[in-house]
């Protein structure tokens, strides 16, 4: 009985190893990202005190959720990239008696620099467009939760903060092509942005 079991085992090993098929493991790689093709811009026009152009492969949705609290403004919106699983979130605040420009700018600075543990670098660029809109863009390198943040203001009445989010694990190498693509759209948004 033991001899028959040994013969069956050897036969299985020989038959299993006699194939000429070579196994080649797949290399480590990231999934291919299909970037949307540009065709046209649309103008974001609502009762909000700002306008801008956005590409037609995105759509705008009002943000209605803020940690179970009442929204500070109806003008908090998301520009959704369905093909990239990403969004640009905009939060608007009217500067006045209850909200100071210094406070919202300090909040924006703190939100950008909370990523210093994961960030390789943080570069800041001033934003100015022909419509008199000014602000600051923070480009955050490395595996941070969001790699692009900005604010736009007229330094008197209006303040808009924006941030790019990908619904995936933060990995700079895997999202870089999509992030570069979204940055181009954000730059067009800056150029066409205007306060009402």
TORLOPA-613820 format. One record per atom (N, C-alpha, C): x, y, z. Coordinates in pm, whole numbers, padded with zeros to 5 digits, always signed. Each point is the difference from the previous one (the first is absolute). Layout:
XYZ/...
//
This chain:
+00082-00118+00000/-00082+00118+00000/+00087+00125+00000/+00102+00001+00085/+00089+00115+00006/+00076+00015-00131/+00033-00120-00062/+00073+00004-00125/-00089+00059-00110/-00129-00035-00002/-00092+00054-00101/-00019+00150+00019/-00007+00044+00125/-00015+00144+00027/+00122+00076-00048/+00118-00056+00019/+00123+00064-00046/+00003+00007-00152/-00044-00105-00068/-00003+00001-00146/-00099+00104-00053/-00116+00010+00062/-00099+00100-00041/+00055+00141+00021/+00065+00022+00113/+00060+00131+00030/+00105+00036-00104/+00090-00092-00032/+00104+00026-00099/-00060+00025-00138/-00104-00075-00035/-00065+00019-00129/-00063+00140-00009/-00064+00044+00107/-00060+00134+00003/+00107+00107-00013/+00112-00017+00069/+00109+00098-00006/+00057+00006-00142/+00022-00115-00062/+00056-00003-00136/-00095+00061-00101/-00128-00032+00009/-00097+00055-00094/-00015+00151+00023/-00002+00041+00124/-00013+00142+00032/+00119+00082-00046/+00117-00056+00001/+00121+00074-00036/+00037-00017-00146/-00072-00086-00074/+00042-00027-00137/-00047+00104-00100/-00085+00092+00041/-00049+00103-00090/+00111+00095-00042/-00016+00057-00120/+00102+00093-00049/-00041+00145+00022/-00109+00020+00070/-00049+00135+00024/+00087+00069+00106/+00053+00117-00035/+00078+00079+00094/-00088+00109+00059/+00002+00013+00130/-00077+00103+00067/+00086+00123+00018/-00052+00114-00045/+00069+00127+00015/-00089+00090+00086/+00048+00040+00117/-00085+00084+00085/-00019+00138-00063/-00117+00058+00029/-00028+00134-00051/+00086+00101+00076/+00055+00098-00071/+00078+00102+00071/-00090+00090+00083/+00056+00058+00104/-00075+00093+00083/-00025+00126-00083/-00125+00040-00009/-00035+00118-00080/-00129+00060+00053/-00029+00120-00046/-00124+00066+00035/-00097-00015-00115/-00130+00001+00028/-00098-00013-00108/+00010+00119-00096/-00029-00026-00123/+00003+00106-00100/-00115+00096+00025/+00029+00128-00011/-00101+00104+00020/-00040+00053-00137/-00127-00003-00029/-00051+00058-00125/-00043+00142+00029/+00075+00096-00052/-00031+00140+00023/-00111+00043-00095/-00094+00079+00048/-00110+00046-00087/+00053+00088-00113/-00072-00002-00111/+00036+00087-00112/-00078+00130+00011/+00070+00110-00023/-00063+00131+00011/-00085+00028-00123/-00115+00058+00021/-00080+00048-00113/-00048+00143+00019/-00033+00039+00123/-00057+00134+00019/-00002+00039+00147/-00017+00133+00024/-00018+00052+00136/-00143+00048+00018/-00047-00007+00123/-00128+00058+00037/+00027+00102+00110/-00092+00095+00015/+00016+00103+00102/-00084-00038+00121/+00062+00004+00117/-00071-00023+00125/-00068+00130+00039/-00132+00003-00013/-00081+00119+00030/-00114-00042+00092/+00001+00048+00123/-00109-00026+00095/-00022+00127+00080/-00068-00013+00112/-00017+00115+00089/+00126+00025+00082/+00098-00088-00010/+00126+00019+00073/+00072+00123-00053/+00078+00067+00083/+00063+00126-00040/+00128-00017-00083/+00013-00113-00067/+00117-00023-00084/-00039-00080-00124/+00081+00014-00103/-00018-00076-00124/+00137-00049-00046/-00002-00107-00079/+00122-00052-00060/-00039-00097-00111/+00096-00036-00083/-00023-00099-00104/+00052-00135+00046/-00076-00106-00033/+00042-00135+00034/-00016-00090-00122/+00081-00103-00013/-00005-00086-00119/-00124-00089-00001/-00046-00036-00121/-00125-00075-00011/+00011-00146+00045/+00118-00052+00024/+00011-00136+00051/-00010-00005+00153/-00026+00116+00062/-00027+00007+00144/-00144+00045+00019/-00050-00010+00120/-00130+00057+00033/+00008+00060+00139/-00084+00099+00025/+00000+00073+00126/-00116-00048+00086/+00030-00024+00126/-00101-00048+00095/+00011+00083+00127/-00113+00042+00054/+00003+00073+00126/+00038-00096+00112/+00091+00045+00086/+00043-00080+00114/-00100+00024+00113/-00065-00105+00045/-00102+00015+00103/+00038-00065+00132/+00120-00056+00008/+00040-00073+00120/+00123+00066+00061/-00008+00035+00127/+00114+00057+00071/-00001-00051+00143/+00039-00125+00019/+00010-00061+00132/-00127+00018+00083/-00115-00025-00062/-00131+00008+00066/-00033+00140+00053/+00067+00102-00050/-00029+00137+00041/-00072+00072-00113/-00064+00111+00034/-00064+00083-00100/+00108+00064-00086/-00020-00001-00131/+00098+00059-00091/+00010+00150+00024/+00122+00050-00009/+00021+00144+00019/-00048+00080-00120/-00008-00067-00116/-00037+00070-00121/-00058-00099-00100/-00094+00047-00083/-00051-00083-00110/+00101-00008-00114/+00107+00076+00010/+00098+00008-00109/+00121-00089+00024/-00017-00106+00079/+00103-00102+00012/-00033-00104-00106/+00089-00016-00096/-00027-00090-00113/+00122-00088-00026/-00027-00109-00074/+00105-00091-00044/-00003-00008-00152/+00117+00011-00062/+00014-00025-00143/+00047-00145-00012/-00089-00088-00048/+00021-00144+00000/+00065-00047-00130/+00104-00083+00014/+00063-00070-00113/-00038-00147+00009/-00111-00043-00062/-00043-00139+00017/+00100-00101-00056/+00069+00033-00109/+00095-00094-00060/+00129-00015+00081/+00031+00099+00084/+00124-00003+00078/-00024-00030+00147/-00127-00013+00038/-00035-00024+00140/+00058+00112+00089/-00020+00122-00047/+00060+00117+00067/-00102+00114+00005/+00033+00100+00082/-00083+00120+00005/+00086+00118+00043/-00046+00120-00038/+00055+00124+00052/-00110+00057+00089/+00029+00012+00129/-00099+00050+00095/+00021+00150+00019/-00110+00076-00006/+00002+00145+00020/-00083+00034+00123/+00057+00076+00091/-00076+00048+00116/+00008+00154+00000/-00116+00062-00010/-00009+00146-00007/-00040+00058+00135/+00062+00111+00034/-00038+00073+00122/-00004+00149-00032/-00104+00064+00051/-00009+00145-00017/+00070+00066+00118/+00094+00087-00032/+00078+00071+00102/-00088+00111+00057/+00000+00011+00130/-00082+00103+00063/+00020+00000+00150/-00103+00039+00068/+00005+00014+00146/+00028-00133+00069/-00065-00108-00048/+00013-00131+00066/+00123-00079-00045/+00048+00026-00120/+00114-00075-00054/+00105+00099-00047/+00118-00007+00058/+00107+00093-00039/+00090-00064-00106/+00053+00084-00086/+00091-00047-00104/+00123-00065+00062/+00052+00056+00108/+00118-00055+00067/-00026-00143+00049/-00120-00023+00055/-00034-00132+00053/-00008-00104-00111/-00069+00030-00110/-00014-00099-00108/+00133-00024-00070/+00085+00102-00011/+00132-00020-00060/+00088-00085+00092/-00011+00021+00129/+00075-00082+00097/-00048-00146-00005/-00133-00019-00010/-00054-00136-00013/+00052-00068-00126/+00006+00073-00109/+00049-00055-00126/+00146-00041+00012/+00079+00085+00064/+00142-00031+00022/+00015-00126+00085/-00078-00011+00108/+00008-00117+00087/-00042-00127-00073/-00105+00009-00084/-00046-00117-00075/+00108-00047-00098/+00070+00092-00062/+00108-00039-00093/+00117-00062+00075/+00035+00056+00114/+00119-00047+00071/-00027-00116+00096/-00124-00049+00007/-00024-00124+00075/+00061-00119-00073/+00036+00018-00126/+00055-00108-00081/+00152-00011+00010/+00063+00079+00086/+00146+00000+00005/+00059-00135+00040/-00076-00083+00072/+00052-00132+00040/+00017-00090-00121/-00089+00010-00097/+00004-00086-00119/+00061+00070-00121/+00004+00132+00003/+00043+00076-00117/+00151-00001-00016/+00044-00008-00125/+00142+00015-00031/+00037+00148-00007/-00096+00080-00046/+00021+00145-00010/-00135+00069-00009/-00002+00129+00028/-00118+00083-00022/+00048+00127-00070/-00044+00017-00125/+00031+00121-00076/-00123+00087-00005/+00018+00129+00020/-00112+00093-00005/+00022+00101-00113/-00109+00028-00071/+00003+00093-00112/-00112+00101+00015/+00031+00127-00025/-00104+00103+00002/-00083-00012-00127/-00129+00026+00016/-00094-00006-00112/-00053+00140-00024/+00006+00044-00123/-00056+00129-00041/-00058-00019-00139/-00121+00048-00022/-00054-00008-00136/-00045+00139-00045/-00030+00017-00129/-00039+00133-00051/-00127+00056+00061/-00081-00084+00065/-00126+00044+00060/+00019+00055+00141/+00124+00010+00047/+00027+00054+00132/-00011-00104+00112/-00006-00126-00036/-00008-00106+00099/+00141-00036+00042/+00022-00012+00130/+00132-00034+00054/-00012-00117+00095/+00112-00063+00025/-00002-00111+00093/+00134-00071+00009/-00005-00123+00049/+00121-00078+00021/-00030-00146-00031/+00091-00064-00074/-00013-00143-00030/+00113-00074+00070/-00035-00110+00069/+00099-00084+00066/+00008-00133-00072/+00118-00028-00056/+00027-00126-00067/+00072-00088+00100/-00062-00110+00041/+00053-00085+00107/+00053-00129-00062/+00130-00021+00007/+00061-00118-00060/+00006-00116+00097/-00007-00122-00053/+00008-00118+00084/-00135-00066+00017/-00008-00091+00095/-00120-00081+00021/-00097+00067+00097/-00033+00124-00026/-00093+00075+00084/-00144-00031-00042/-00094+00027+00089/-00142-00029-00028/-00052+00083-00116/+00044+00122-00013/-00029+00077-00121/+00123+00082-00036/+00028+00002-00129/+00125+00058-00046/-00012+00140-00056/-00121+00052-00004/-00019+00134-00053/-00110+00069+00080/+00036+00114+00058/-00096+00083+00074/+00021+00144-00044/-00105+00079+00009/+00011+00141-00037/-00110+00081+00066/+00021+00130+00002/-00109+00090+00037/+00000+00119-00095/-00118+00056-00021/-00019+00118-00084/-00078+00101+00082/+00035+00127-00014/-00067+00103+00079/+00009+00136-00070/-00085+00091+00042/+00012+00140-00042/+00053+00084+00116/+00034-00066+00111/+00054+00061+00122/-00097+00099+00066/-00126-00003-00040/-00100+00089+00060/-00123-00076+00047/-00065-00072-00094/-00129-00060+00030/-00006-00150-00026/+00078-00050-00096/-00013-00138-00046/+00125-00083+00028/-00024-00128+00031/+00110-00095+00023/-00046-00138-00045/+00076-00063-00087/-00030-00134-00048/+00123-00088+00015/-00015-00112+00069/+00109-00096+00016/-00031-00121-00086/+00104-00055-00064/-00016-00118-00083/+00104-00105+00034/-00035-00126-00019/+00092-00111+00023/-00037-00115-00093/+00104-00068-00051/-00019-00115-00088/+00008-00126+00083/-00099-00088-00018/-00005-00127+00073/-00016-00116-00098/+00075-00106+00022/-00018-00126-00073/-00054-00103+00098/-00100-00075-00043/-00060-00103+00086/+00084-00128-00011/+00123+00009+00043/+00091-00115-00002/+00107+00023+00106/+00076-00105+00024/+00110+00010+00096/+00102+00101-00053/+00047+00094+00083/+00094+00100-00051/+00134-00061-00039/+00026-00005-00129/+00126-00050-00053/+00037+00089-00117/+00100+00084+00019/+00039+00100-00099/+00028-00062-00137/+00066-00116-00002/+00035-00061-00128/-00123-00041-00080/-00100-00053+00068/-00117-00050-00073/-00094+00112-00044/-00010+00109+00075/-00095+00105-00038/+00064+00114-00080/+00132-00001-00017/+00067+00113-00065/-00058+00036-00137/-00023-00096-00092/-00057+00041-00129/-00137+00066+00014/-00084-00053+00086/-00133+00058+00020/+00011+00136+00069/+00090+00013+00097/+00017+00127+00070/+00049+00108-00096/+00096-00032-00085/+00048+00096-00100/-00114+00043-00092/-00086-00095-00036/-00114+00029-00085/-00097+00097+00069/-00030-00027+00126/-00092+00086+00076/+00061+00138+00022/+00132+00007+00021/+00066+00130+00018/-00022+00092-00119/+00003-00055-00121/-00025+00082-00120/-00139+00060+00004/-00098-00078+00043/-00136+00052+00012/-00011+00106+00109/+00071-00020+00109/-00001+00099+00109/+00064+00130-00048/+00105-00009-00080/+00062+00121-00053/-00098+00076-00090/-00077-00073-00082/-00101+00066-00084/-00108+00063+00088/-00038-00069+00106/-00096+00055+00095/+00052+00132+00056/+00128+00006+00038/+00058+00125+00053/-00011+00112-00102/+00032-00031-00126/+00001+00103-00104/-00139+00056-00027/-00104-00083+00018/-00136+00041-00034/-00084+00037+00123/+00059-00010+00118/-00074+00025+00123/-00030+00150+00014/-00120+00027+00051/-00039+00141+00019/-00100+00007+00116/+00008+00108+00078/-00100+00027+00103/-00115+00075-00064/-00121-00025+00046/-00117+00073-00051/-00012+00134+00071/
//
